[in-house]
Amino acid sequence: MAEKHDNTVQTGEGARAENGKSAAPKKSGKRKLFLVILLLLVIAGAIAYGLYYWLHARYFETTDDAYVTGNLVQITPQVAGTVTAIAADDGDFVRQGQILVRLDPSDALVSQENAEANLAKAVRQVRGMYSNVNNYKAMVAAKKIELERARSDYQRRANLARNGAISQEELSHSRDALTSAETSLTSAQQQLDTTAALVDDTTISSHPDVKVAAAALRKAYLDHVRSTLLAPVSGYVAKRSVQVGSRVQPGTALMAVVPLDQVWIDANFKETQLLQMRIGQPVEIEADLYGSDIAYRGKIESLGVGTGSAFSLLPAQNASGNWIKIVQRLPVRIRLEPDNLDKHPLRIGLSTAVTVDLHNQDGGVLVPEPQHQPRYTTNVFDHQLVEADALVERIIHENGEQARSAGQKKG
């Protein structure tokens, strides 16, 4: 019975050993199959990514180091004055030519009235110079007549003296009268030349004295007009710092006007991303404010001519012994198309993500030609000098030819 039990135990252990040996190869085969499948998937993924990169991804460069930038038109006074009124505040929309700030115009008005009086005085003085010239011309003509009379009298008396009809003393008196007439004519001619030299080749409006007074009036008029600060462009007010009653000086920043229809994107790309970038390449922009729902289009307008560190206030000193190479970034300016700016405006400083399409390689990396037209202009201030010129002409007319004609009619 004992032998039978031992045989039974040995038989059970052998069966379990045989089952273990058969299970091990099955598990090993499944693992190998799994690894092969995983390797094939990795290879397929690598091939797919390679094809994706070669056919699509290598033609695009992306960065999220991009921000909305625009013009901040600073409103600064050109004359000193005290602020009496502020017509716009932060966030207000203003149109070009709209009044933003008023300064107390009292001092400028007094200066303008003084300049108007000085111009009128100068015009009348120049009129007097022209009148003096006419007077001296008449005087010279009279002196010439006196000289001819004295010369004829002397010749007659000389003939009489040769015949003994008159004494030598009377002839001497006649000679003295002739000499005096010649001297008077010479003196009158010199006075005429001196007076004529002050007005030769001029009119009242072109006389130097009048032009000096007119320039002073133009300056005083502009100072008066500039006591009212206008919006150079249409846009939204930002950074208002001026207060009513403040005494401001020329050049002090009072507020800024931001034209949100003139914004662009400054994207800072790594230097390793710029090899295939060209001016004019299309760009897609996504603003963090609106997310992927709103897409903006644009084109590369210019590629930076220097890195941000090169133009920083304190450039890095890379000659030190612990130098570490850092990939630099260059700013790329992107001009926006006005597709969505009216419905979905962008603000200055907003973060964006940009993607540049590199397919088109026809453009250059630098702008080849200079700009022949100004990029930004305003005509708000053009009419100021025109109005000053009209005021000068009116004062000259009223105190010049018109006043002389009125005086002649009255006489």
ABEGO torsion letter per residue (X at the ends): XAAAAAAAAAAAAAAAAAAAAAAAAAAAAAAAAAAAAAAAAAAAAAAAAAAAAAAAAAABBBBABBBBBBBBBBBBBABBEBBABBABBBGBBBBBGBBABBBBAAAAAAAAAAAAAAAAAAAAAAAAAAAAAAAAAAAAAAAAAAAAAAAAAAAAAAAAAAAGABBAAAAAAAAAAAAAAAAAAAAAAAAAAAAAAAABGBBAAABAAAAAAAAAAAAAAAAAAAABBBBABBEBBBGBABBBGBBBBBGBBABBBBBAABBBBBBBBBAAAAAABBBGBBBBBBBAAAEAABBBBBBBABBBABBAAAABABBBBAABAABBBBBBBBBBBBBBBAAAAAABBBBBGBBBBBBBBAABAABBABBABBBABBABBBAAAAAAAAAAAAAAAAAAAAABAAAAAAAAAAX
